[in-house]
Structure formats: C-alpha cells, structure tokens
Amino acid sequence: MTLWVPGEAGAAGERRHAPATLRNRDAIVTILRDALPSSGLVLEVASGSGEHAVHFAVAFPHLDWQPTDADPAALASIAAWRAEASLPNLRPPLQLDASADWPIAQADAILCINMIHISPWEATLGLLKGAGAALVPSGLLYLYGPYTRDDVETAPSNLAFDASLKARDPCWGLRAVEDVVVAAGKEGHAFEQLIEMPANNLSLLFRRRT
C-alpha cells in the first residue's frame, strides 16, 4: 500500500512522499542494472509520487524515462519532483489508466511498482495487455510488490496487509504469482525470473516474446 506524506509545494503542485520508496528504490535499481536495455524508452505505469522516476532517471542516465499515472494529484506530484530534479532524460508525466487505451505506442521496457495489489484485477489484465502491445520484442516487463505463491507460506504481515486491502476495497488484495504468470503469458510475455526482495516483496521479470 502506498502511504502518502504531505510534501512541499512544487512548481507543478504538491510533491507527495511515499516512505516505501526510500526503502525499496536501491534494491530495485540493483535488479534493473542487469535487466534494462542499454538505450531506449522506459515506461513506468502507476508512478505514484514520482520519486521512483527521479531516482531511476539519475541511476540510468542513458535511458529516457516516461512516468505515468491515472490520478491527477499523482501527476501533479510527479511534475513537481521532475521540476526540482531538472533531469534531461525524465519526460513530463502522462495520464495513463492501465485498463484503458495507452498514450504510448512503443517502449523498450515497462515498469510497474506497487500497483497490482491496490487495484482491481482488471487493471492488471489491462497492464499486461497494454505492455504486450507496446513492448518491443524481448522488452522487459518488470513488476514489483507483495504477492502470494502456491508453494510458499505467505508471511503473516502480508496476510494482514491483504486483509486490510480487501477491507478497504473488495477488488483489491495480493495476487498469486501463478495467476499473474498465466495472464502475462496470454499477452505474449515470457516469465523470466522471480527475485525475493526486502520486506516480503517480489520482483517478477518478463520478456516480450519475439
């Protein structure tokens, strides 16, 4: 779950702060260093506060970064962080609803961090379909967040988190890795790797089939 902390007023609105970003961004960068292409456009779906986009644009200056979100307040936060960072490879944010038509026709890699459990399953299906249409052959689809696994006992903290999400919205909740892999395969994404991350999160890496 993304917890927002009020930020400072920025050039394009109020900057939001997601405390989890500071805890996971470097671990994610470590994974991405071996997975991202050497050049091209990286599309981030559901960029949230925009802090990940700034951090990744700094870490990977050879790549162009396109942050997006469906929420206008999040878009304002992304724009504010971008204005402060003033990075040449970080594009202005675009409004993107994962389950609707996408404003980006092609990307060399797509990231989605901490969205799948805080949205209806239809949003995940839309993400996988949109990524299938936009990714270049062999392009990376990177998903990060908490999941359940059929053959691994779910951590008590994740079970409690899942219950709290469903209490807020019955359409939310932790998804099974196996369900995501099957749905991704139907949209042309080959499952490449699962990597355990801090705080009982997982990185799921897929490649667009050629």
Helices and strands as residue ranges (DSSP letters): E 9-10, E 13-14, H 19-33, E 41-45, H 51-59, E 64-69, H 72-85, E 94-95, E 107-113, G 116-118, H 121-134, E 135-145, E 147-148, H 156-168, E 175-176, H 177-186, E 189-197, G 198-200, E 201-208
